Amino acid sequence: MDITFSPAEQQFRAECRDWLHDNVPDRRRPMDAADALAFDKAWQRRLFDAGWAGINWPTQYGGRGLSIVQQVIWLEEYAHANAPWIGANFVGVNHGGPTLILNASEAQKEYHLPRILKGEAIWCQGFSEPGAGSDLAGIRTRGRIEGNELVITGSKIWTSFAHVADWQELVLRTEDGSQRHRGLSWVICPMHAPGIEVRTIRKMSGQTEFAQVFYDDVRIPLDNVVGGLGNGWKVAMSTLSFERGTGFIADQVKQSEEIEELLERARQTGAIRDDGIAAQLAQLRAEVAALRAMTYRNISQVVRTGQPGAEASVIRLFTAELGQRLERMGLLLAGDDILDFRYGNDNLVADYLRGFAATIAGGTAQIQRDIIAERLLGLPKSR
């Protein structure tokens, strides 16, 4: 494990910080869906034009070709600068694109990767299904082979940005009679293909970022399969490893800032004099530091091996549950302020409510514990 930064890396950090200081937009990401999409695309294009998109992506596809450590530095400084969430670009930039880099054909990379980095193509993820939830091996959406095409039938749910997406990373069953993780394929699905129906799901906030997607004999070329037919489980695991690895660095930076804010609030209100609250705050501060150390350890392993492993599930689980503990402490210290609830603004109650999704999205806490138990600790499978 290496937790030090070279002089060149420290210089790179300064460059990141300077550019972000001069370029982070003054206005917040809009709440309106259409305005938010335009904002996301414009900000992603601005990052690309300035050379800050795809820090560690290969240069031939529009990236910078820098190291994973420099990618981590960029993500840390991005969070410190309170730069905009990349919104609708999240799936393409954070795990669709990296999955293609690792598994796709040259033709697939050349076509899709530059468009992702420029904000020209929005991606969504077709993993979860009704009745299967986070059980990726329980997939029932099927793709039967007819000539040089896959004909897709089935449904996916909780698909973020499906209603505005151009492409979908879709995992489906392509071998008749196959079960669990066998017989799956990871394919690039055009979201405007005939036979696709997207039904948005309205959240309690009034927003419609989620959707259910239906496939009625949707035909896509076999050339859209990534990593080979029947190899979808392996490809999907690489997707989730990227999502669960560096994808939470911004959250961790915000958590380190949040614990300091909680400590200051406790001092100002006098709550710090309560031994029980003081002990909880000390524990939370220690956990924030421990999480950062675990992340650096994971990044050091990626530097050695070339890709994230199952250890990423430890980072993903700990980040989500620590965030929930911080949000509960925030409510405890807030007093009457918790009655001032305005969803969509900086608000303790809104943060607390959003925190419930953290241990569900991207694989539930139970799924993460199964992965840790089976792949890291070598324990027997739970089913």
N, C-alpha and C positions, 0 to 999 in steps of 0.2 A: 504494500500500500504506500502511495506517495501523496502526501498532502501539501507539498511545497510547489511553488511556481517559479519557473526560470525567469531571468531578466526579460527575455523576449516575450514570455507570456504575460508578465506584469506590464510591459509596454503595450501589448495587445489589449489588456484590460483598460488601460488609460485611453486608447483609441476608441474602444467601445463606449466608454463613459462620456467622452467628449462628443461623439456623434449623437448619442442619445440625448444628451443635454440640449443640443442645438435643434433636434428634429422631432422629439416626441410631441404629438399634437396637443394643443391646449384643451381642446374639447373632448368630452368623453364619447365612448362608443354609443351611438344612438340606440334607443329602445325600439323604435319602429323597425320591423323586419327588413323592409326594402332599403331603408336608409342604412341599417346596420350592414347589410350585404355590400352595398356600395362603399361604405367606409372600410370594411375588411379588405376588399379587393384593392382599393386605392392605397391603403397602408402597406399591403404586401408588395405591391408594385414599387412603392417608394423604397422599401427595404431592398428589393432586388436591384433597382437602378443604382443604389448607393453601395452595392456589394455586401449587404448584410443578410441576405437570404441564403440558406443552405451553407452555413459556415463550413461544415465538414462533408458536404456533398462533392462528388467529383467535378472538376472544372469543366469537363466536356459536356456536362448537362446543366451548366449555369451556376454551379456552386463555387465555393472558394477553395475547396480541397485542403482545408486546414485540419488540425487534429481534433479528436474528441474532447481533449482538455480545453482547447480554445472554444469549442462549442459550449462547454459548461460555463466558461468565463462569460461568454456572450449572454447566456441565459440568466446568469446571476446578475449581471449589470442591467439587463433588460428589466428584470423584476425590481431591482433597486430604483430604477428610473421611473417606475410606475408606467411603463409603456403599455400601449393597448393590447388587450387579449387579441390573438389573431383570429378568433371567431370562426367563421365559416371555413377558413383555411386550415383549421386544426388537424383534421383527419389526413389531408393530403401531405401537409408539411411534417407532422410529428410521427405518423406511422405508416401511411400509405406509401409515401415517397421512399423512406428508408427500407421498407419491405421490397419495393421494386429494385432498389439498388442492390440488395443482397440476393434476390431470387429471380428477377425478370430477365427476359431475352434482351438482346441489344436493341432490337427494333422497339420493344415496349419502353425501354428506358429513354431512347432518343425522342420518342413521341411525347410521353407523359411527363417526364421529370421537369423539363424547362417550363412547361405550362403550369405545373404546380407552383414552382418557385416564383413565377411572374404574377401569380394570382389570377391567371386566365381560366383555370379549371378548378372547380370546387368538387371535392370528394366527400362521400359519406361511407359509413361502415355497415355492411349487411351481415352481422354475426348473430345477434340475439333473435330468438323466435318466440311467438306465443306458445306457452306451455313448456318451453325449455329454459327460458331465462338465461342465466349465466352458464348453463351446461352446454358448452360449445359442441361437445360430442353427441348431444341429443338432436342434432340438426335433421329436419325432415324435408326442407326445401330441396328439390331434385332438379338435376339437369341431365336429360337423356340425350344421347349422342345420335344425331341424324346427319350422316354425311360429314361435312366439315363444320357443323354447327352444334351448339348446345341448345336444347329447348328447355326452358326453365319454368317450373311451376312451384308455387308455395308462397310463403309470406315471411317477412322480417318485421321486427318491431323495435321501438325506442331508437329509431334511426335519426340521429341528429343531422339537421340540415338537408334531409332527403328531398325536401320540396324545392331546394335551390341548387342541388348538386348536379354536376354534369356526368360524374362517374361514381361507381361504388365498388369498394373492395368487398366482394361477395363470396362467402363460403357456403358450398352446397354439396349435396351427395350425388356423385356421378357414377357410382357402381351399384347396380341392383343387388339387393340382399345384403349390402354391407351394413355394419353396425358400429356404433360408437365412433372412434377416431379413424377407423379404416374407411377407405372409399370416398373421402372428401376431396374437393378441389377448391382452390382459391382462384377466382376469376375477376377480370376487370369488366364490370357491367355498365354499359352506357345507360344512363338514367332516362334518356329520351327515347329509348327503343319502344316500338309498339308492344302493347300488352302489359306495360308497367303502369300501375295506379298508386299514387301517393296520397294517403289520407293523414292530414296533420292532426296532432294531439295537442290540445290546449292545456297549458299548465295553469296552476292556481294564480300565477302572476299575470295571466292573460296572454303570455307569449306562446308561440307555436314553433319552437325549435325542434321538437320531436315529431316523428311520424311513423305510421305503419305503411309498409310497402308490400304490394301484391304483385305477383308475377303470373301472368296467364299466357302460357306458351310463348314466352319471350325468347326470341332467337338471337344468339350472339355467336360470333366466330370462335371456333376452337383455338384460334391463335390468341384469344384473350385469356387463356389459362396461364397462370403464372406458376412456374416450378414443376409443371408436369401434372397430368391427370392422376388423381389418387394420392397426390402428395400435399393435399391442402392442410392437413393437420400440422405438418412441420412448418409450412409457410405461415399459417395462422399463429403458431407459437412465436415465430420471429416477430410478427406484427405486434403481438401483445407484449413481448419483451421490450420492444422499442417504446411502447406506450407506457410501460410500467417502470422504465429506467430513468432516462433523463427528462421524461415528460413532466415530472413533478418537482423539478428544481425551482421553478418560479414559486410554487406553493411553499416550498421550504424556506425560501428567502422571506416571503411574507410572514411565515410563522415566526421566524427569528425576530422580525420587526414587531409582530403582534405581542410576543411575550414581554418585550421591553415596554411596550405601551401599557400592558396590563400591570406590570410592576409599578410604573409611574402612576397609574390611576389608583392603585392600592395605597401608594404613599400619600397621594393628595387627599384621599378620602379617609385615611387612617385605618383602612382595612388590613394593612400590612401588620398591624399590631395584634391581630388575631392569629394565634399560633397555628391554627388549622389552615387558614388561608395562606399564611406565609409558607407553610410546608408544601402545600399544593403548588404554589407558584415556583418554589425552588425545584420541585419535581418536574414541572413542565419545562423550566429553563434547561434542566439537565437533559431532558428528552429531546428538546430542539437541537442541542449540541450533539447528542448521540446520533440523531438522524442525519445530520450533516456529515459526521464521520462515516456512517454506513454508506452514504451516497458516494463519498470520495473513494471508499474501498471498492464499491461496485464499478465506478469509473476506471479505477486502476486495473480492475480485472478486464474490462472492455478493451483497454489499451493493449493488454497482453494477448487476449484471445480474438479480438476483432468483432465481437458481438455480445449483447447482453445475454445473461443466463437466467436460470430460475431465481437467482438472488434478487432479481428485480421485483419479484412479488413481495419480498420483505420490505423493500422501500415503499412500494405502492400501498401495502397494508398499513405500515406504521405511519406514513404521511397522512392517510385518510383518518385514522383513529386519533392521532395526535391533534389534527385539526378540529375534530369534534370536541376533544377535551378542552382545547383553547377557547372554543366558542362558548362552551358551557361556563367556563370561568369568566368570560366576558360578560355573560348575562348575570352571573352572581355578583359581579362588581358594579353592574350598571344601575342598580336600584330602580327608581321610577322611570329612567330613560327607556326601559324596555317597552313602555306603553306607546312610545313614538315610533310606530311601525309604518314604513313607506317602502314597499317592495321596489327594488331596482336602484335604490340609492345606497350609499354607505350607511349601513344600519346593522346593529348587533343582532336583532331578531332575524333579519333577512339572511345574514351570514349563518346563523344557527340553523335555520330551516334548510338552506342550501347544503349544509354540511351532511344532512341525512343521505344525500345522493352519493357522497364520496365513498361510502362503503358498499355501494351497489353498482355504479357505473364502471364499465371496464372489467367486470368480474367481481362478484360479491366478496365480502370479507371471508365467508366460508370457503369459497373457491380458492382464494389466495392461501388460506391455511392448509387446504388439501395439497396445493402445489408445493408449499414449503415442506409439509410433512413427507410427501412421497419423493420429491426430487432432490431435496436438500438433506433431509434427515434419514431417508431410506426406510421410512415406516411402511407397513402394508397399505395397499389401496383401501380406501374407505368403502368401495363398492365393487 
